[in-house]
């Protein structure tokens, strides 16, 4: 108790949370002690599920904010369960206010059906239950309405949920017909137009890469190492959202690596988000010993089945001023959350997001994983820092992103219909006047090391980029106003050019026959001097890519990748295949989420008992056998 009191004074957390998070007491003992101290009862919610009709007795926002749920009614007596006994008076006030609201509405349901005296004197009895059981009961009562809200939470004018696949198919057919007719009637003009577009895209991508490379180098040269930071006067509560789907082999490894985060556990709210029909992940988590303060949240069925929908659904169930997102296979550096908290405490208020760097822990698996690691290093260590220092829009990564909760809610959270929700959110933050910084901290992921899974994953990313661009460009004048001319033009290259460059690449590859003296359709338009200029530009582009990759692999743990640099251009052949798949998917199945399998290429290694310390459960729930079930189910 003495240690817990000292930690409570330091962190500002509730004493019960400190005791539980630090393993000083089991959850059943904590609940029993709190019930005795506050004069409250105890209940085991795993024995039965609350009647859905009870949802009307308490507004869902109040229930989630106060961490409570109505579980029973007998006449004028309403029983409400909570895991926070200090909220008892606020809960009684919330239920009374809800009863008053419903009483004045004609035909408003069970409360208005009570005798008028009961409406005036509805008595709320507060009882205690484990937090995981409270969460599951809240999902049972409010899950469907919250899921519908999660599906349409992003602003309509920014969301791609209004995308019409049928219209896209008609436009695609019309475009194909125009290309065929032009090839038959005006072949030279069509050739000139297509190659002009391809060269324009090539020039735009090369210009952006040069500018970002130069900006990143300037930023690195002017970087001053600061002294050890002073301790924070108050450490914020950080919410970590971890969406999981069909994760059979990754659960124990996930718990092991997230448990290494060097941050007060009572200030970490970790939510593992699963889908209702995902029995594979449910079984894996049930067989895994979770830390006592972690919770499993199951998302009700609905469409679209996407990661951003799950994130939107989970957000109201958790506390935390800072929202972090991790993937199932992530291995963050232990001091990562502390760095995030310190930076948010000192950065300007317009910095709404901190994006960590991503590396691959299985880069040595095969040649594809090495090339993938080279690309990631170039993106997160050169391109994104350069883009940030130029003041352009920073497309977020899908993991290791940390956001201010109030800003995230203000801009509409994630777009549930966008399969690259991270990049779209980065654009929406920029349009709202906020900035994203790249933080000097690294999370290690598992690289896709097989060709077909790599193509499916990359096609999903590219499809999301195309959807993000098409959605934003529905109102180009508004986008111009929000971003300004420079960022607007740069965005065309960053989002559209990132995919278009691979779509038009085969046209530029066809020029490789010219050094061998072969005829080319451009011969009627471009002379020897023009071909010389193009050849010089292509060589310069290759040299630039090598320079960027050398800069990106300056860190000692990445230098072993450098022998593969000369093969990076061959690696991008796969990106062309995925880009055409992304274009087809955008037309025929725009909201399909191609799942990336984890644990297939070294991401689910057995934990080392000496280093991978998986916290044991704090104790059994009242209705459970000797070990606590992670989901709270009976």
C-alpha positions as CSV (number, residue, x, y, z in Angstrom):
1,X,0.0,0.0,0.0
2,X,2.9,2.3,0.8
3,X,4.4,1.8,-2.7
4,X,1.0,2.1,-4.4
5,X,0.3,5.4,-2.6
6,X,3.6,6.7,-3.7
7,X,2.9,5.6,-7.3
8,X,-0.6,7.1,-7.2
9,X,0.8,10.4,-6.1
10,X,3.4,10.3,-8.9
11,X,1.2,9.2,-11.7
12,X,-2.2,10.7,-10.6
13,X,-3.9,7.3,-11.3
14,X,-6.6,5.8,-9.1
15,X,-5.2,3.8,-6.2
16,X,-7.1,0.7,-7.3
17,X,-5.7,0.9,-10.8
18,X,-2.2,1.1,-9.4
19,X,-2.7,-1.9,-7.1
20,X,-4.1,-4.0,-10.0
21,X,-1.8,-2.9,-12.7
22,X,1.3,-3.5,-10.6
23,X,0.1,-6.9,-9.5
24,X,-0.1,-6.0,-5.9
25,X,-3.7,-7.4,-5.6
26,X,-5.9,-9.6,-7.6
27,X,-9.0,-8.2,-9.3
28,X,-11.5,-10.2,-7.1
29,X,-9.8,-9.0,-3.9
30,X,-9.7,-5.4,-5.2
31,X,-13.4,-5.5,-6.0
32,X,-14.2,-7.0,-2.6
33,X,-12.2,-4.3,-0.8
34,X,-13.8,-1.5,-2.8
35,X,-17.2,-2.9,-2.1
36,X,-16.5,-2.9,1.6
37,X,-15.0,0.6,1.6
38,X,-17.9,2.1,-0.4
39,X,-20.7,0.0,1.0
40,X,-21.6,-1.5,-2.4
41,X,-22.5,-5.0,-3.6
42,X,-20.7,-7.2,-6.1
43,X,-22.0,-9.0,-9.1
44,X,-20.7,-11.5,-11.6
45,X,-21.9,-10.4,-15.1
46,X,-20.5,-13.5,-16.8
47,X,-23.5,-15.5,-15.5
48,X,-26.0,-13.7,-17.6
49,X,-26.3,-10.9,-20.2
50,X,-28.3,-7.8,-19.5
51,X,-31.7,-7.4,-21.2
52,X,-31.3,-5.1,-24.3
53,X,-34.4,-3.1,-23.1
54,X,-32.2,-1.8,-20.2
55,X,-30.2,0.3,-22.7
56,X,-32.8,3.1,-22.5
57,X,-32.2,3.6,-18.8
58,X,-28.8,5.1,-19.3
59,X,-27.4,7.2,-22.2
60,X,-24.6,5.3,-23.9
61,X,-22.2,8.2,-23.7
62,X,-22.8,8.4,-19.9
63,X,-22.4,4.7,-19.5
64,X,-19.1,4.7,-21.3
65,X,-17.8,7.8,-19.6
66,X,-18.7,6.5,-16.2
67,X,-17.6,3.0,-17.0
68,X,-21.0,1.5,-15.9
69,X,-23.9,-0.5,-17.4
70,X,-27.5,-1.1,-16.2
71,X,-28.0,-4.8,-15.5
72,X,-31.4,-5.3,-13.9
73,X,-34.6,-3.5,-13.0
74,X,-37.2,-4.5,-10.3
75,X,-40.0,-2.0,-10.1
76,X,-38.6,1.4,-9.3
77,X,-35.2,-0.1,-8.5
78,X,-32.5,0.1,-11.3
79,X,-29.3,-1.9,-10.7
80,X,-26.2,-0.4,-12.4
81,X,-22.8,-2.2,-12.3
82,X,-19.5,-0.3,-12.5
83,X,-15.8,-1.0,-11.8
84,X,-15.3,2.6,-10.6
85,X,-17.0,3.0,-7.2
86,X,-16.0,6.6,-7.0
87,X,-18.5,7.3,-9.8
88,X,-21.5,6.1,-7.8
89,X,-23.1,9.5,-7.3
90,X,-22.5,10.5,-10.9
91,X,-24.1,7.3,-12.1
92,X,-27.2,8.0,-10.0
93,X,-27.4,11.5,-11.3
94,X,-27.0,10.2,-14.9
95,X,-29.8,7.6,-14.6
96,X,-32.1,10.2,-12.9
97,X,-31.5,12.6,-15.8
98,X,-32.2,9.9,-18.4
99,X,-35.4,9.0,-16.6
100,X,-36.5,12.6,-16.6
101,X,-35.7,12.9,-20.3
102,X,-37.7,9.8,-21.2
103,X,-40.6,10.7,-19.0
104,X,-41.5,13.7,-21.0
105,X,-41.3,11.9,-24.4
106,X,-44.6,10.3,-25.5
107,X,-44.3,6.5,-26.0
108,X,-40.6,6.6,-25.0
109,X,-40.4,3.0,-23.7
110,X,-40.0,1.3,-20.5
111,X,-39.3,4.2,-18.2
112,X,-42.4,6.2,-19.3
113,X,-44.4,3.0,-18.9
114,X,-43.7,3.1,-15.1
115,X,-46.2,4.7,-12.7
116,X,-45.6,8.4,-12.4
117,X,-44.4,8.1,-8.8
118,X,-41.7,5.6,-9.9
119,X,-40.6,8.1,-12.6
120,X,-40.1,10.7,-10.0
121,X,-38.5,8.4,-7.5
122,X,-36.5,5.9,-9.6
123,X,-33.9,4.6,-7.3
124,X,-30.5,3.5,-8.6
125,X,-28.5,0.8,-6.8
126,X,-24.8,0.7,-7.8
127,X,-22.9,-2.5,-7.6
128,X,-19.3,-3.5,-8.6
129,X,-18.1,-5.9,-11.3
130,X,-14.8,-6.5,-13.1
131,X,-14.0,-4.0,-15.8
132,X,-13.8,-6.6,-18.6
133,X,-17.3,-7.7,-17.7
134,X,-18.5,-4.1,-17.7
135,X,-17.1,-3.7,-21.2
136,X,-18.7,-6.8,-22.5
137,X,-22.1,-5.8,-21.1
138,X,-21.8,-2.4,-22.6
139,X,-21.2,-4.0,-26.0
140,X,-24.2,-6.2,-25.5
141,X,-26.5,-3.2,-24.8
142,X,-25.0,-0.4,-27.0
143,X,-22.9,-2.3,-29.5
144,X,-25.2,-2.1,-32.5
145,X,-25.8,1.6,-32.3
146,X,-22.1,2.3,-31.6
147,X,-21.1,0.1,-34.6
148,X,-23.4,2.1,-36.9
149,X,-21.9,5.3,-35.6
150,X,-18.4,3.9,-36.3
151,X,-19.3,3.1,-39.9
152,X,-20.2,6.7,-40.7
153,X,-18.1,8.7,-38.3
154,X,-15.9,10.5,-40.7
155,X,-17.4,13.7,-42.3
156,X,-19.4,12.8,-45.4
157,X,-17.5,15.2,-47.7
158,X,-14.2,13.6,-46.6
159,X,-15.3,9.9,-46.6
160,X,-15.1,7.6,-49.5
161,X,-18.4,5.8,-48.3
162,X,-20.2,7.8,-51.1
163,X,-18.0,6.1,-53.7
164,X,-20.2,4.5,-56.4
165,X,-18.7,1.4,-57.8
166,X,-21.3,1.2,-60.6
167,X,-20.5,4.7,-61.8
168,X,-16.8,3.8,-61.7
169,X,-17.4,0.8,-63.9
170,X,-19.2,2.9,-66.5
171,X,-16.5,5.4,-66.6
172,X,-13.8,2.7,-66.8
173,X,-15.7,1.1,-69.8
174,X,-16.0,4.5,-71.5
175,X,-12.3,5.2,-71.0
176,X,-11.3,1.8,-72.4
177,X,-13.6,2.4,-75.5
178,X,-12.0,5.8,-76.0
179,X,-8.5,4.3,-75.9
180,X,-9.3,1.6,-78.4
181,X,-11.0,4.1,-80.8
182,X,-8.1,6.5,-80.5
183,X,-5.6,3.7,-81.2
184,X,-7.5,2.9,-84.3
185,X,-8.0,6.5,-85.6
186,X,-5.3,8.6,-84.1
187,X,-2.4,6.3,-83.1
188,X,0.3,8.9,-83.1
189,X,-1.7,11.4,-81.1
190,X,-2.6,8.7,-78.6
191,X,1.1,7.6,-78.3
192,X,2.1,11.2,-77.7
193,X,-0.6,11.8,-75.0
194,X,0.2,8.5,-73.1
195,X,3.9,9.1,-73.1
196,X,3.5,12.7,-72.1
197,X,1.4,11.7,-69.1
198,X,3.9,9.0,-68.2
199,X,6.8,11.4,-68.4
200,X,4.9,14.1,-66.4
201,X,4.2,11.5,-63.6
202,X,7.9,10.4,-63.7
203,X,9.1,14.0,-63.5
204,X,6.7,14.8,-60.6
205,X,7.8,11.8,-58.6
206,X,11.5,12.5,-59.2
207,X,11.1,16.2,-58.2
208,X,9.4,15.3,-55.0
209,X,12.1,12.7,-54.2
210,X,14.9,15.2,-54.8
211,X,13.1,17.9,-52.7
212,X,12.4,15.4,-49.8
213,X,15.9,14.0,-49.9
214,X,17.5,17.5,-49.7
215,X,15.1,18.6,-46.9
216,X,15.8,15.4,-44.9
217,X,19.6,16.0,-45.2
218,X,19.2,19.6,-44.2
219,X,17.1,18.6,-41.2
220,X,19.7,15.9,-40.2
221,X,22.6,18.4,-40.4
222,X,20.8,21.0,-38.2
223,X,19.6,18.4,-35.7
224,X,21.0,19.3,-32.2
225,X,21.1,16.6,-29.6
226,X,19.2,17.8,-26.6
227,X,20.2,17.1,-23.1
228,X,18.3,14.5,-21.1
229,X,14.8,15.8,-20.8
230,X,13.4,16.9,-17.4
231,X,10.9,14.5,-15.9
232,X,7.3,15.2,-16.8
233,X,5.2,16.9,-14.1
234,X,2.3,14.7,-15.1
235,X,2.3,11.6,-17.3
236,X,-0.8,11.4,-19.5
237,X,-3.0,8.3,-19.8
238,X,-2.2,6.6,-23.2
239,X,-4.7,4.4,-25.0
240,X,-3.3,1.7,-27.2
241,X,-5.7,0.2,-29.8
242,X,-4.6,-3.1,-31.3
243,X,-7.0,-4.4,-34.0
244,X,-6.7,-8.2,-34.5
245,X,-8.2,-10.5,-37.1
246,X,-7.5,-14.1,-37.7
247,X,-4.4,-14.0,-35.5
248,X,-3.8,-17.6,-34.6
249,X,-0.1,-17.5,-33.7
250,X,0.6,-14.0,-32.7
251,X,-1.2,-13.4,-29.4
252,X,1.5,-14.5,-27.0
253,X,4.2,-12.6,-28.9
254,X,2.1,-9.5,-29.0
255,X,1.6,-9.5,-25.2
256,X,5.3,-10.2,-24.7
257,X,6.4,-7.2,-26.7
258,X,3.8,-4.7,-25.6
259,X,4.4,-5.6,-22.0
260,X,8.0,-4.3,-22.4
261,X,6.9,-0.8,-22.8
262,X,8.6,1.3,-20.1
263,X,5.6,3.3,-19.0
264,X,3.5,3.1,-15.9
265,X,1.0,0.3,-16.5
266,X,-1.7,2.1,-14.6
267,X,-1.5,4.8,-17.3
268,X,-1.7,2.4,-20.2
269,X,-5.2,1.4,-21.4
270,X,-4.7,-1.4,-23.9
271,X,-7.7,-2.6,-26.0
272,X,-7.4,-5.7,-28.2
273,X,-10.1,-5.4,-30.8
274,X,-11.6,-8.5,-32.4
275,X,-14.5,-9.3,-34.7
276,X,-17.5,-11.3,-33.5
277,X,-17.0,-14.3,-35.9
278,X,-13.2,-14.5,-35.5
279,X,-13.1,-17.6,-33.5
280,X,-9.4,-18.1,-34.3
281,X,-8.3,-15.0,-32.5
282,X,-10.8,-15.5,-29.7
283,X,-9.3,-18.9,-29.0
284,X,-5.7,-17.6,-29.2
285,X,-6.5,-14.8,-26.7
286,X,-8.4,-17.2,-24.4
287,X,-5.3,-19.3,-24.2
288,X,-3.0,-16.3,-23.5
289,X,-2.5,-14.8,-20.1
290,X,-3.2,-11.1,-20.5
291,X,-2.0,-8.4,-18.1
292,X,-4.7,-7.6,-15.6
293,X,-5.6,-4.2,-17.0
294,X,-5.8,-5.2,-20.7
295,X,-9.2,-5.8,-22.2
296,X,-10.6,-7.6,-25.2
297,X,-13.3,-5.8,-27.2
298,X,-15.5,-7.6,-29.7
299,X,-16.9,-5.5,-32.6
300,X,-20.5,-6.4,-33.6
301,X,-21.0,-7.5,-37.2
302,X,-21.5,-4.9,-39.9
303,X,-20.1,-3.4,-43.1
304,X,-17.5,-2.6,-44.1
305,X,-15.3,-5.1,-42.3
306,X,-12.3,-2.9,-42.0
307,X,-9.6,-1.9,-39.5
308,X,-10.8,1.8,-39.3
309,X,-14.3,0.7,-38.4
310,X,-12.9,-1.4,-35.5
311,X,-10.8,1.6,-34.3
312,X,-13.8,3.9,-34.4
313,X,-15.9,1.4,-32.5
314,X,-13.3,0.9,-29.8
315,X,-12.5,4.6,-29.1
316,X,-15.5,5.4,-26.9
317,X,-14.8,2.4,-24.6
318,X,-11.4,3.6,-23.5
319,X,-9.8,6.4,-21.6
320,X,-6.7,8.3,-22.6
321,X,-5.5,11.7,-23.7
322,X,-3.2,10.2,-26.4
323,X,-4.4,7.5,-28.8
324,X,-1.9,5.0,-30.1
325,X,-2.4,2.3,-32.8
326,X,-0.4,-0.9,-33.1
327,X,-0.6,-3.9,-35.4
328,X,-0.7,-7.5,-34.1
329,X,3.0,-8.2,-34.9
330,X,4.5,-4.9,-33.7
331,X,7.6,-4.8,-31.5
332,X,8.0,-1.2,-30.3
333,X,11.1,0.1,-28.6
334,X,10.5,0.0,-24.8
335,X,10.8,3.8,-24.3
336,X,8.4,4.6,-27.2
337,X,5.4,5.7,-25.1
338,X,7.6,7.8,-22.8
339,X,9.0,9.6,-25.9
340,X,5.5,10.2,-27.2
341,X,4.3,11.7,-23.9
342,X,7.3,14.0,-23.6
343,X,7.0,15.2,-27.2
344,X,3.3,16.0,-26.8
345,X,4.1,17.8,-23.6
346,X,6.5,20.2,-25.3
347,X,5.4,20.5,-29.0
348,X,3.0,23.2,-30.2
349,X,-0.7,22.5,-30.0
350,X,-1.0,22.3,-33.8
351,X,1.0,19.1,-33.7
352,X,-1.8,16.6,-33.5
353,X,0.0,13.4,-34.5
354,X,3.4,11.8,-33.9
355,X,4.3,9.1,-36.4
356,X,7.0,6.6,-35.4
357,X,9.4,5.0,-37.8
358,X,8.8,1.4,-39.0
359,X,11.5,-1.2,-39.6
360,X,11.3,-5.0,-40.2
361,X,12.7,-7.5,-37.7
362,X,12.7,-10.3,-40.3
363,X,14.5,-8.4,-43.1
364,X,17.1,-11.2,-43.5
365,X,14.3,-13.8,-44.2
366,X,14.8,-13.7,-48.0
367,X,15.5,-11.3,-50.9
368,X,12.0,-9.9,-50.9
369,X,12.0,-9.1,-47.3
370,X,15.4,-7.3,-47.7
371,X,14.0,-5.2,-50.6
372,X,10.9,-4.5,-48.6
373,X,13.0,-3.3,-45.7
374,X,15.0,-1.1,-48.0
375,X,11.8,0.6,-49.2
376,X,10.5,1.1,-45.7
377,X,13.8,2.6,-44.6
378,X,13.7,5.0,-47.5
379,X,10.1,6.0,-46.8
380,X,10.3,6.4,-43.0
381,X,13.9,7.7,-42.7
382,X,14.2,10.0,-45.7
383,X,10.9,10.7,-47.5
384,X,8.5,11.3,-44.6
385,X,11.0,13.4,-42.6
386,X,11.7,15.4,-45.8
387,X,8.0,15.9,-46.5
388,X,7.4,16.9,-42.9
389,X,10.2,19.5,-43.0
390,X,8.9,20.9,-46.2
391,X,5.5,21.5,-44.5
392,X,3.6,19.1,-46.9
393,X,0.9,16.6,-46.0
394,X,2.3,13.6,-44.1
395,X,0.5,10.4,-45.0
396,X,0.4,8.4,-41.8
397,X,1.6,4.8,-41.4
398,X,-0.9,2.2,-40.4
399,X,0.8,1.6,-37.0
400,X,2.8,3.5,-34.4
401,X,0.7,6.6,-34.9
402,X,-0.1,8.6,-31.8
403,X,-2.8,11.3,-31.8
404,X,-4.3,13.8,-29.5
405,X,-7.7,12.4,-28.6
406,X,-9.6,15.7,-28.7
407,X,-8.2,16.5,-32.2
408,X,-9.0,13.0,-33.5
409,X,-12.6,13.3,-32.4
410,X,-12.9,16.8,-33.7
411,X,-11.8,15.8,-37.2
412,X,-14.2,12.8,-37.3
413,X,-11.9,9.9,-36.4
414,X,-11.1,7.3,-39.1
415,X,-12.9,6.8,-42.3
416,X,-14.4,3.3,-41.9
417,X,-14.7,2.8,-45.7
418,X,-11.1,3.7,-46.6
419,X,-8.7,0.7,-46.7
420,X,-5.7,3.1,-46.3
421,X,-7.3,5.0,-43.4
422,X,-3.9,6.2,-42.1
423,X,-3.0,8.2,-45.2
424,X,-6.5,9.7,-45.4
425,X,-6.4,10.7,-41.8
426,X,-3.1,12.5,-42.4
427,X,-4.7,14.5,-45.2
428,X,-7.7,15.3,-43.1
429,X,-5.5,16.5,-40.2
430,X,-3.6,18.8,-42.6
431,X,-6.8,20.2,-44.1
432,X,-7.9,21.1,-40.6
433,X,-4.7,23.0,-39.9
434,X,-2.9,20.4,-37.8
435,X,0.6,19.0,-38.3
436,X,2.2,15.6,-38.1
437,X,5.8,15.0,-36.9
438,X,8.0,12.0,-37.4
439,X,9.3,10.9,-34.0
440,X,12.7,9.4,-33.5
441,X,11.5,6.0,-32.3
442,X,11.1,2.7,-34.1
443,X,8.6,-0.1,-34.2
444,X,9.7,-3.4,-35.7
445,X,7.2,-5.2,-37.9
446,X,7.1,-8.4,-39.9
447,X,7.8,-8.0,-43.6
448,X,5.6,-9.8,-46.1
449,X,8.2,-12.2,-47.6
450,X,6.1,-14.0,-50.2
451,X,5.2,-12.5,-53.6
452,X,1.4,-13.0,-53.7
453,X,0.7,-11.8,-50.1
454,X,3.0,-8.8,-50.9
455,X,1.1,-7.9,-54.0
456,X,-2.3,-8.2,-52.1
457,X,-1.0,-6.0,-49.3
458,X,0.5,-3.4,-51.6
459,X,-2.7,-3.4,-53.8
460,X,-4.8,-2.5,-50.7
461,X,-2.5,0.4,-49.9
462,X,-2.5,1.6,-53.4
463,X,-6.3,1.3,-53.7
464,X,-6.6,3.4,-50.5
465,X,-4.3,6.0,-52.0
466,X,-6.5,6.2,-55.2
467,X,-9.7,6.4,-53.1
468,X,-8.2,9.1,-50.9
469,X,-7.2,11.2,-53.9
470,X,-10.5,10.7,-55.8
471,X,-12.5,11.6,-52.7
472,X,-10.5,14.7,-52.0
473,X,-10.6,15.8,-55.6
474,X,-14.4,15.8,-55.7
475,X,-14.1,19.4,-54.5
476,X,-10.7,20.6,-55.8
477,X,-11.3,24.2,-55.0
478,X,-12.0,23.4,-51.3
479,X,-8.9,21.2,-51.2
480,X,-6.9,24.1,-52.7
481,X,-8.3,26.5,-50.1
482,X,-7.5,24.1,-47.2
483,X,-3.9,23.2,-48.3
484,X,-2.7,26.2,-50.3
485,X,-1.3,26.0,-53.8
486,X,2.1,24.4,-53.0
487,X,0.7,21.6,-50.8
488,X,-2.2,21.1,-53.2
489,X,0.2,20.5,-56.1
490,X,2.5,18.4,-54.0
491,X,-0.4,16.2,-52.9
492,X,-1.1,15.3,-56.5
493,X,2.3,13.8,-56.6
494,X,2.3,12.3,-53.1
495,X,-1.0,10.5,-53.5
496,X,-1.9,10.1,-57.1
497,X,1.7,10.1,-58.4
498,X,2.6,7.4,-55.9
499,X,0.3,4.9,-57.7
500,X,0.2,6.4,-61.2
501,X,4.0,6.1,-61.4
502,X,3.6,2.3,-61.3
503,X,0.6,2.2,-63.6
504,X,2.5,4.0,-66.4
505,X,5.8,2.3,-65.7
506,X,5.4,-0.2,-68.6
507,X,5.3,2.6,-71.1
508,X,8.7,3.9,-69.9
509,X,10.1,0.4,-69.7
510,X,9.4,0.1,-73.5
511,X,12.1,2.7,-74.1
512,X,14.7,0.2,-73.0
513,X,14.7,-1.2,-76.6
514,X,16.2,2.0,-78.0
515,X,19.8,1.4,-76.9
516,X,19.6,-1.8,-79.0
517,X,18.6,0.0,-82.2
518,X,15.0,-1.2,-82.2
519,X,12.2,1.0,-83.6
520,X,9.7,2.5,-81.1
521,X,6.3,4.3,-81.6
522,X,7.9,7.5,-80.3
523,X,10.4,7.7,-83.1
524,X,8.0,9.9,-85.1
525,X,8.0,12.4,-82.3
526,X,11.3,12.2,-80.4
527,X,14.7,12.4,-82.1
528,X,18.1,11.3,-81.0
529,X,18.6,14.3,-78.8
530,X,15.3,13.7,-77.1
531,X,16.1,10.1,-76.5
532,X,19.5,11.2,-75.0
533,X,17.7,13.5,-72.6
534,X,15.3,10.8,-71.6
535,X,18.1,8.3,-71.1
536,X,20.0,10.8,-68.9
537,X,16.9,11.4,-66.8
538,X,16.3,7.7,-66.3
539,X,19.9,7.1,-65.2
540,X,19.7,10.1,-62.9
541,X,16.6,8.7,-61.4
542,X,18.3,5.4,-60.6
543,X,21.3,7.2,-59.1
544,X,18.9,9.3,-57.0
545,X,17.1,6.1,-55.7
546,X,20.5,4.6,-54.7
547,X,21.5,7.8,-52.9
548,X,18.2,7.9,-51.0
549,X,18.5,4.3,-50.0
550,X,22.2,4.7,-48.9
551,X,21.1,7.6,-46.7
552,X,18.2,5.6,-45.3
553,X,20.4,2.7,-44.4
554,X,23.0,4.7,-42.5
555,X,21.9,3.2,-39.2
556,X,24.2,0.3,-38.2
557,X,21.3,-2.3,-38.0
558,X,20.3,-1.5,-41.6
559,X,23.7,-1.5,-43.4
560,X,23.5,-5.2,-44.1
561,X,20.8,-4.4,-46.6
562,X,23.0,-2.3,-48.8
563,X,24.2,-5.1,-51.1
564,X,20.6,-5.5,-52.3
565,X,20.2,-1.8,-53.3
566,X,21.0,-2.5,-57.0
567,X,18.0,-4.8,-57.2
568,X,15.5,-2.3,-56.0
569,X,14.3,-1.4,-59.5
570,X,13.5,-5.0,-60.2
571,X,11.6,-5.1,-56.9
572,X,9.3,-2.3,-58.1
573,X,8.1,-4.5,-61.0
574,X,5.9,-6.1,-58.3
575,X,4.5,-2.7,-57.4
576,X,3.3,-2.3,-61.0
577,X,1.4,-5.6,-60.8
578,X,-0.1,-4.5,-57.5
579,X,-1.0,-1.0,-58.9
580,X,-3.1,-2.5,-61.7
581,X,-4.7,-4.9,-59.2
582,X,-5.5,-1.9,-57.0
583,X,-7.1,-0.1,-59.9
584,X,-9.3,-3.1,-60.7
585,X,-10.2,-3.5,-57.0
586,X,-11.2,0.1,-56.8
587,X,-13.7,-0.4,-59.6
588,X,-15.1,-3.8,-58.7
589,X,-14.6,-4.2,-54.9
590,X,-13.6,-0.8,-53.5
591,X,-14.2,-1.6,-49.8
592,X,-12.7,-5.1,-49.6
593,X,-9.9,-5.4,-47.0
594,X,-7.3,-7.8,-48.1
595,X,-6.1,-9.2,-44.9
596,X,-2.3,-9.3,-44.2
597,X,-1.4,-12.6,-42.5
598,X,1.0,-12.2,-39.6
599,X,3.3,-14.7,-38.0
600,X,4.1,-16.5,-41.3
601,X,7.7,-15.1,-41.8
602,X,9.2,-15.1,-38.3
603,X,6.6,-13.0,-36.5
604,X,5.4,-15.6,-34.0
605,X,8.5,-17.1,-32.6
606,X,8.2,-18.8,-29.3
607,X,8.9,-16.4,-26.5
608,X,12.2,-16.6,-24.7
609,X,11.5,-17.4,-21.1
610,X,14.5,-15.3,-20.0
611,X,13.5,-12.2,-22.0
612,X,9.9,-12.5,-23.2
613,X,8.2,-12.1,-19.8
614,X,4.4,-12.5,-20.2
615,X,2.6,-11.1,-17.2
616,X,0.6,-13.7,-15.3
617,X,-3.1,-13.0,-14.6
618,X,-3.8,-11.1,-11.4
619,X,-6.4,-13.6,-10.3
620,X,-9.5,-15.5,-11.3
621,X,-12.8,-13.7,-11.8
622,X,-15.5,-14.9,-9.4
623,X,-17.2,-17.2,-11.9
624,X,-14.0,-18.6,-13.5
625,X,-11.9,-21.5,-12.9
626,X,-8.3,-21.2,-11.8
627,X,-7.2,-18.9,-14.6
628,X,-8.8,-15.6,-15.8
629,X,-10.3,-15.8,-19.3
630,X,-9.1,-12.9,-21.4
631,X,-12.5,-12.2,-22.9
632,X,-14.5,-12.3,-19.7
633,X,-16.8,-15.0,-21.1
634,X,-18.1,-17.6,-18.7
